[in-house]
Amino acid sequence: MITAFELKHKSKTIITSESWQKQMAKAFRDVNELLAYLELEPDDAKRSLYFPEHFKLLAPRPYVEKIKKADWDDPLLKQLLPLNLEQQTSDGFSVDPVGDSTAGIAKGVLQKYHGRVLLITTGACAVHCRYCFRRHFPYAESMVDKSHWQNTLDQLLADPDIHEVILSGGDPLMLPDERLAAMCADLAAIPHIKTLRFHTRLPLVLPQRINKGLLHWLDDLAIRKVMVIHANHANEIDDETGRALEALARHGVTLLNQSVLLRGVNDDAGVLINLSKRLFEFGVLPYYLHMLDKVQGAAHFDVDDAHALSLLKSLRQALPGYLTPKLVREISGERSKSSLE
């Protein structure tokens, strides 16, 4: 059998645009260049910058343009600027905090929860978030690829209990439209798979990715489509991002958000309340507020449980239930997310 992933997706011509690829080509990859653009002095004595060889700075310009200039404490800047704190070894933190290495059931396929599998579609992201729980993940040998794709489909076809496939990475929207559309068409053709779920930062950090080509083939998919975006702060959601989200909703995509609770970024009730309200302006429902996955290099972002629970109480007092995210933690080996309550 020759799959659509191995050939062109032929159901309809896919309209493509290179605008988002051109934006990625212009992304900031040099710390000093980023600081110069933001009018920050790299020799500021209050800062201890890090110039990593692995997991380097990566920040697309549409996202950087949302950062307030000359402000070291901007919450978006804190998410992407490498600091020497990342080199500290912290007790209780590991290179595989959520047990990805033991959850594989096939090349690039992880299964932790009943009825769902997660595909590692790519190792590429549009932005390198400094708290990323997969910053140490061995992508080169752990992604789905063309040579194993038919085996992947056969395995999914053989398990009728699987009803949802999560496309993750990296970021699945970093794949070209033709390749991603073909992959999704193959998955949608499996009768017992009812939902495709995309986990992505692209609508926030590079809204140009939500183009006519993407929307066109999403329309073609005769399957339930869910997109979980990852916004941590209302400042990430400007009008251009809002238009991208509204376009996805018009094309039949259910939109949810999951945030990570980050010290110095969003560990404040007012910030989280504003985020929920801003999301809802554009049709996105808050889904999860994640405690930090304890990955080595990110301990300086950690928030303690007591403070997290006090924030949740404040959110419940200020917001309706449908705008209050679930406060959860992922524990390696557990068969579901764990609520903090």
N, C-alpha and C positions, 0 to 999 in steps of 0.2 A: 504494500500500500504506500503510495506517495502522498504525503500530507501537504496541507496548505502551507504549513510552516516551512517545508522544504522547497516549495515552488512559490509562485506568486499567488496572492489571494485574488481569485478571479471573479468573485461575485459581482463586483462593481469596480470601476476605476477609482483608485484612491487619489484624492486631491492632496498634493503635498505642498508644503511651504518651508522654505529654508530659514525663515526669520528667526526661529528659536535656536537653530544650529548656529547662525551667525552671532546671536547674542551669547551663546556658550563660548564661542571662539574668543569673545572679548572679555570673558570673565576674569576677575582678579585672581591671580595665582601667586602673587608676590606680596608679602606683608608690607614692605616699605612703600610699594606702589599704592596699596589700599590706604595706608595711613596718610600718604601725601594727598590723596583724593579727599579724604575726610578731614584734612587740615589738623592732623594730630602729629605731635612731635615724637618720633620713635625713641628718643633719649629721655623722655619724661621719667623722672626718677621714681614716680609712683608705680610704674609699670614694669613688668618683667616678661618680655616677649619671648616667644619660642619659634624657632624656624625649623620645623620638623622635616625629616627626610621621608618619613612615611606619614600618610594621611595629612598631606599638605593643605595649606589654605586653598579653598575654592569657593568663590562667591560671585554669582552672576550680577551684572551691573543693575538690572531692574530691581534686585533685592537691595543692593548697596545704596541705591538712590533713596531708599526709604529711611536710611540711617541719618540721624541728626549729626551734622558736621561739628567738629571740635568738642565732641562729648564722649569721653571714655566710657561713661556709664550707660550709653544707649543700650537698651535691652536686645536689639537685633545684633549690634556689634558684638556683644558678649557671647552670642551663640556661635559666632564664626571666627573670632580672633584667637589664634593659638597663644597660650600662655605657658610659662615654665611650670606652672602648677600641674600641667599634664604629665610631667616627668616624674612626679612623686608616686611611689608605690604605697597604696593604702590598704590596710587590713580589711578583709571582707569584699574587696573588689577583685575582679578577675577578667581575663580576656574573653570569656564566654559566659556572661552572667545569666543568660536565659536558657542555656542548655541546647543551643542549636546543633552542636557537634554530635549529640546523641539522639537527635530527633529525625535524622535522615532516613527515609525509606527507599530512596532512589537518588540518582545523581540530580542535585538541585531541587529535591522535593523533601520538605519537612512536614511531619505530622505530629502535633502535640495534643490536639483536641479532637474529639469524636466528630465525624462528619465533615471535617474540613482539612484541606492540605494547603500548604504554602509553597509557591514556586519561587526560587531565587532566579529571577529572569535576567539579571545583569548585576555587575558590580559597580556600575556608574551611577553617580548622583549629580544633581545640578549644584548642590552646595554641600560642603563638608561641615556638618554640625559637630561641634567639639564634644558633645555628650553622646555621640552615636554609639549604640550598643554593639554594632557590627564593625566597628573601626578596625578590629583585628581579624575579621572573618576571612577565611581562605577562599576568596571568590574564584580564583583561577581554576581550582579543581572542584568547585561546588556549585556550579550553575547549570541549568538546563541548556542543552545545545542541540544543534541539528542532528548530530550523529546518534544521540540518545533519545531524541524526541519521540519516535515511534514507541520505544520501550516505555517512556513516561505515559503516553496515551493508553497503551495496553494495560498498564498497571492501574490507572484510574478507571478504565472501562471495566476491569475485573472486580472492582470494589463498589457495589451498589450503595454502600452506606455513605459514600462521599457525595455530598450535595452542594458543596461550595469550594471554589478554588480561589485562593488569595494570591494575587500577583504582587510580588515584593522584590526586594533587591538589597542594596542599591535602590533604584527607582525605576519601575517598569516604564514610565513615560519617557525615559531617556532612550528607549528603543525607537528606531524609525517606525513610522506609521505602518508601512507594508509588513514589516516583520511582526510587530505587535498585533496587528489586525489578523494576520494569518494564524498566529498562535491562539488568539481568542476564538477564532472561528472553529479551530479544531477542538478546543475545549467545550465550546457551546454545542458541538455536534454529539457529545456524549449524553445520552438520554437522562441519566440520573443527576447530572450536574445542573442545578437550577440557578445558581448565582455565581457571577464573577465579581470579585472584590479587588479593587486597585488601591494600594497604599502608596501615597505620593505626596511630595512637597512641591511639585512643579507648578500647580496653579498659584502658589504663593510666591515662590522665588523666581519663576520664569513664566508668567501668565501667557506669554506669546505661544507657549506650547499648546494651549487649548485653541487650535486653529481649525480651519474648515476641514482639513483632511482627517483629523482626529474625530471631529464631530460626525463626519460623514460615515466612517466605518462603525462608530458606536451605534449609529442608527440602524445599521445592517444586522447587528447582533440580536438575534431573537432569544434573549436570555435576560434575566434580571441583572442589572448593573448597579454596583455600589462603589462609590469612591470615598475612601477615608483620607482626608487631607490632614496635614500636620501643622497647625498654627498654634504658637505658644503665646502670642501677644497680638493685641488688636492693631498695633502699628504695622503688622505684616499684611494687613488686608486693606489695600488702597482701592480706588475706584476701578482700576484696570483689573486687579485681581477679582473684584466683585463682578465685573462683567464676564470674566472667564467662568466663574462659578455659576452665574445665572444661565450662561449658555449651556453648561453641562446639565443643569436641571431641566432646561427646555428640551434637551435631547434624551430625557428619560433616565438620567443618572441620579440615584439617591445619594445625597451628600451628607457625610458625617465628619466630625473632627475629633482627633485625639491629640491631646497636649501632653507634654512632659513637664512636671513641676520642677522648676529650676531656680536655685538660689540666686538672687540678684537679678532675675529676669522676670519671673511672674509669680513669685511667692508672696503675693499681696492680694487681698480680697478684692480691692477695687480694680486691679488689673485683670483678674480673672472674670469679674462681673462684666467689665467692658468687653472682654473677648467674647463671651457668650452672646452678648447683645449684638456685637458687630457681625459675628458669624450668622446670626439669625436674619440680619438685614438682607443677606444674600442667599438665604435658603439652606443654610448648613446647620445641622443640629449637633450640639456638643455630645460626645459619645463617651470618651474616657479622659480622665486626668490621671496620667501615669506617674507613679513614683519613679524616680530615676532608676534605670537598670544599672546595677553596680559594676560598670565596666572600668577597667584600669585606665586612668587618665582623666576621669570625669568626677572625681570625688569632691572637687570644689563646687560642684553644682548641687550636691545632695541636700535635701530638706528632711528634717526629722519628722517622724510620724505624728507627734503631738501638734506640731505647727500645721501639718497637712490637714489634720482632722479639724482644727480650729478654722482653717480656711473653708473647708467643706460646710461647716456650720454656717458661716457667714454667707456663702453662696445660697444655701437653702433658704435663708431668711430674706434674701434680696431677689431671688429669681424663681420663676415657676419651675415645676419639676422637670419639664421637657427641656429647659435650658441649663439644668444642673448636671454636669458630667459625673459619671461614676468614678470614685477615687479607688484605684486599683494598683496592685503590684503583680508583676509576673515572677513566679518562683520556678526555677528550673525543676522539671520533673512533675510538676502539678498538672492536672488535666483540665484546668480552667484558670482564668485570672482570679486573683485573690483580692477580695474587698478588704479595705482597711477597717471596716466597722465590725 
